[in-house]
Amino acid sequence: MRFLCEIIVFYDDVDLPDVDLFFPSYWQAENFDSDGDFYYYGNETRWTNLEILKFYDGDEESKFGLNIYREKNRKYEPGIQEVADLARYVDYKNQGRYFYIDMIANISNLCVASLEIDTGRLEDYREFLEAVHTLLFHTKGVTANLDQCFDAETL
């Protein structure tokens, strides 16, 4: 069985936590790879892209991705298409798509985060859900692409 999932989170712009909080087992694995702009000098709390791969015996791997688009206060324009694609959610909000959801309608400086997982391992999918909770808790954000909106307390 394969777990493929994407959860979109909206939040009012805040500095991000250290990337080590997301998927700690990946960072501690013997065989992993990471990429993103989190390692750029001066970008410690304003990063926009994180990708982590954990390799298992054989050709098995788990992949976690986190992309963030900021409506304002961007240090630079997104260099990765997956980040640039998230700008459409800002347009959706400005067009009134979420007017009935106070948690979203009241955001004045929207950040849109996309958390993605591709894994065949239940424990990695569980860690993905923990990463979603970590982001929701840290940012006081809310999910935007599920049947209902969840924050850290309701997820």
C-alpha positions as CSV (number, residue, x, y, z in Angstrom):
1,M,0.0,0.0,0.0
2,R,1.2,3.5,-0.8
3,F,0.3,6.7,1.0
4,L,0.2,9.7,-1.2
5,C,-1.2,12.8,0.4
6,E,-1.1,16.6,0.3
7,I,-2.5,18.9,3.0
8,I,-2.7,22.6,2.4
9,V,-2.3,24.9,5.5
10,F,-3.2,28.6,5.7
11,Y,-1.7,30.8,8.4
12,D,-0.8,34.4,9.1
13,D,2.9,35.0,8.4
14,V,5.2,34.0,11.2
15,D,8.8,32.8,11.4
16,L,9.1,29.1,10.9
17,P,10.7,26.7,13.4
18,D,13.9,24.8,12.7
19,V,13.5,22.2,10.0
20,D,14.7,19.5,12.4
21,L,11.2,19.6,14.0
22,F,9.7,18.2,10.8
23,F,10.3,14.4,10.3
24,P,13.0,13.9,13.0
25,S,13.4,10.2,12.1
26,Y,14.4,11.2,8.6
27,W,17.2,13.5,9.9
28,Q,18.4,10.7,12.1
29,A,18.3,7.9,9.5
30,E,21.5,6.3,8.3
31,N,20.6,6.9,4.7
32,F,18.7,10.1,3.9
33,D,19.0,13.1,1.6
34,S,17.6,16.6,2.0
35,D,17.2,19.7,-0.2
36,G,15.6,23.1,0.0
37,D,16.4,26.7,0.7
38,F,16.3,26.2,4.5
39,Y,20.1,26.0,4.5
40,Y,20.7,29.4,2.8
41,Y,22.6,31.8,5.0
42,G,20.2,34.3,6.6
43,N,17.1,32.2,5.7
44,E,16.8,30.2,8.9
45,T,13.2,31.2,9.7
46,R,12.0,32.4,6.2
47,W,12.6,29.2,4.1
48,T,10.1,28.2,1.5
49,N,11.1,24.7,0.4
50,L,12.1,21.4,2.2
51,E,12.4,18.0,0.7
52,I,13.6,15.0,2.7
53,L,14.1,11.4,1.4
54,K,14.6,8.4,3.6
55,F,16.1,5.4,1.9
56,Y,15.4,1.8,3.0
57,D,16.9,-1.5,2.0
58,G,16.3,-2.3,-1.7
59,D,14.9,0.6,-3.7
60,E,12.3,1.6,-1.2
61,E,12.2,5.3,-0.1
62,S,9.9,7.7,1.6
63,K,9.6,11.3,0.5
64,F,8.3,14.3,2.5
65,G,7.9,17.8,1.0
66,L,7.0,21.1,2.5
67,N,6.6,24.2,0.2
68,I,5.5,27.6,1.4
69,Y,4.3,30.7,-0.4
70,R,4.1,34.0,1.3
71,E,1.6,36.7,0.1
72,K,3.9,39.5,1.4
73,N,7.3,39.7,3.0
74,R,9.0,37.4,0.5
75,K,12.8,37.6,0.5
76,Y,12.7,36.5,-3.2
77,E,10.2,35.2,-5.7
78,P,9.8,31.5,-5.7
79,G,12.3,29.6,-7.7
80,I,10.4,26.3,-7.5
81,Q,7.2,25.8,-9.5
82,E,5.5,23.9,-6.6
83,V,6.0,27.0,-4.4
84,A,4.8,29.4,-7.1
85,D,1.7,27.3,-7.7
86,L,0.6,28.0,-4.2
87,A,0.0,31.6,-5.1
88,R,-3.4,30.6,-6.5
89,Y,-4.6,30.1,-3.0
90,V,-4.0,33.8,-2.2
91,D,-6.1,34.6,-5.3
92,Y,-8.8,32.2,-4.1
93,K,-8.9,33.9,-0.7
94,N,-8.9,37.4,-2.2
95,Q,-11.8,36.4,-4.5
96,G,-13.8,35.4,-1.4
97,R,-13.7,31.7,-1.7
98,Y,-13.1,31.3,2.1
99,F,-15.2,34.2,3.3
100,Y,-17.4,31.9,5.5
101,I,-14.4,30.5,7.4
102,D,-13.4,33.1,10.0
103,M,-10.1,31.4,10.7
104,I,-9.1,32.0,7.1
105,A,-11.0,35.2,6.3
106,N,-9.3,37.0,9.2
107,I,-5.7,36.3,8.0
108,S,-4.2,39.5,6.9
109,N,-0.8,38.3,5.6
110,L,-1.5,34.9,4.1
111,C,1.1,32.1,4.0
112,V,0.1,28.9,2.1
113,A,2.0,25.7,3.0
114,S,1.7,22.4,1.1
115,L,2.8,19.3,3.0
116,E,3.2,16.2,0.9
117,I,4.1,12.6,1.6
118,D,4.8,9.6,-0.7
119,T,5.5,6.5,1.3
120,G,4.7,2.8,1.7
121,R,5.4,2.9,5.4
122,L,2.7,3.5,8.0
123,E,5.2,4.9,10.5
124,D,6.3,7.5,7.9
125,Y,2.7,8.5,7.2
126,R,2.1,8.9,10.9
127,E,5.1,11.1,11.1
128,F,3.6,13.1,8.2
129,L,0.5,13.7,10.3
130,E,2.7,14.8,13.2
131,A,4.5,17.3,10.9
132,V,1.1,18.7,9.8
133,H,0.2,19.1,13.5
134,T,3.6,20.7,14.2
135,L,3.0,23.3,11.5
136,L,-0.6,24.0,12.6
137,F,0.5,24.4,16.2
138,H,3.5,26.6,15.5
139,T,1.7,28.9,13.0
140,K,-1.8,28.7,14.6
141,G,-2.8,27.8,11.1
142,V,-5.8,25.9,9.6
143,T,-6.1,23.2,6.9
144,A,-7.7,24.5,3.7
145,N,-8.1,21.5,1.4
146,L,-10.0,19.0,3.6
147,D,-13.8,18.6,3.9
148,Q,-13.6,20.7,7.0
149,C,-11.0,23.1,8.4
150,F,-8.8,21.8,11.2
151,D,-6.4,23.6,13.5
152,A,-3.9,22.1,15.9
153,E,-6.5,21.5,18.5
154,T,-9.0,19.7,16.3
155,L,-6.7,17.7,14.1
